[in-house]
Amino acid sequence: MLTRSLPPALALLLLLCFSCATRRTEVARVGEWETVETATKPVARHEAAFVAVGDRYYLLGGRGIRPVSIYDTRTRQWTEGARPPVEIHHFQPVVYGGEVYLLGAMTGGYPGETPLPHVYIYSPATDSWRQGHEIPADRRRGGAGAVLHEGLIYLVAGIRDGHRGDHKPWLDAYDPATGEWTRLPDAPRPRDHFQAAVVDGKLYAAAGRTTVAATNPFANTIGAVDVYDLASQQWTTLEEEIPTRRAGTAAIGLPGQLIVIGGESDTQELAHAEVEALDVSSGQWRTLPPLVRGRHGTGIVHDDGHLLMASGCGRRGGEPELADMIRAAVR
């Protein structure tokens, strides 16, 4: 930038503006994954949820009715909590008001699982479950992405008929304080078996598939990444697809980036160990260190300078269910 012929004050202003325009969010670096040694083990499960509330981690749901597994970061021990009132699986949890909200979930056995008609809430403070608001009958689905943003829970996409079909591109905003549901613009495409994340005021829907058990339940994986601007309420699709197509992934938003982890596909028997990060400023993907063991059907926690995962399934499908915890440092 040429500033010599300009008055000093104007030159300084232009330099400051140029600096602001070119400044980018510093992207965190994710290190190698390792197994966390713990005094006890959680209940093995998959198609479940993993969240942090306070100084404890919680594994919830999964196929069958599994008790909550609670990890105390101070004692490094897992203990068992309450069992849910119904079977809850294929959902992305949301922590709101110190409680865990479960919606966009399935119940029942493969391949004809049905969407749960109500929101279910787990209270870590009392180790108890309760049934929450009813979900509108014409917006029920499972395998959907769910994120919290400014007091609202956004539920995106999903599948209505278990693993058999009826995939939806729907987007809804649910107010957990009032129970109100608001229909928002449909995503550019349907998808299920994925997790969503919010980065810099935008909701990202990446990975997943449109499941059809009758032909190949692991096929139809999706490469396109759809982005919803929460302020303008408009969808766009990124030019660059996710490098490794897979479903059953975990996802998390970190400053300036979306991270997609693990999964399953029809390209390999083992669950995916890939960890891939999208720089939301450039729209470019990069490869991060892989998991120490691939897995699908669980979640991801960011706490105490680490990304952590627990449980999941080590091969595509339902076996073996894992009972471990792994982590990678975030710097």
CORBELRA-V354795 format. One record per helix or strand of 3 or more residues. SS is the DSSP state (helix for helix, strand for strand). FROM is the first residue (numbers start at 1). TO is the last residue. If there is no record, write none. Layout:
ss=<SS SS>
from=<FROM FROM>
to=<TO TO>
//
This chain:
ss=<helix strand strand strand strand strand strand strand strand strand helix strand strand strand strand strand strand strand strand strand strand strand strand strand strand strand strand strand>
from=<8 30 48 56 67 77 94 99 118 128 137 145 152 159 165 171 181 196 202 226 234 250 257 275 284 301 306 325>
to=<22 35 53 62 72 83 96 102 123 134 139 149 156 161 167 174 184 199 205 229 237 254 261 279 288 303 310 330>
//
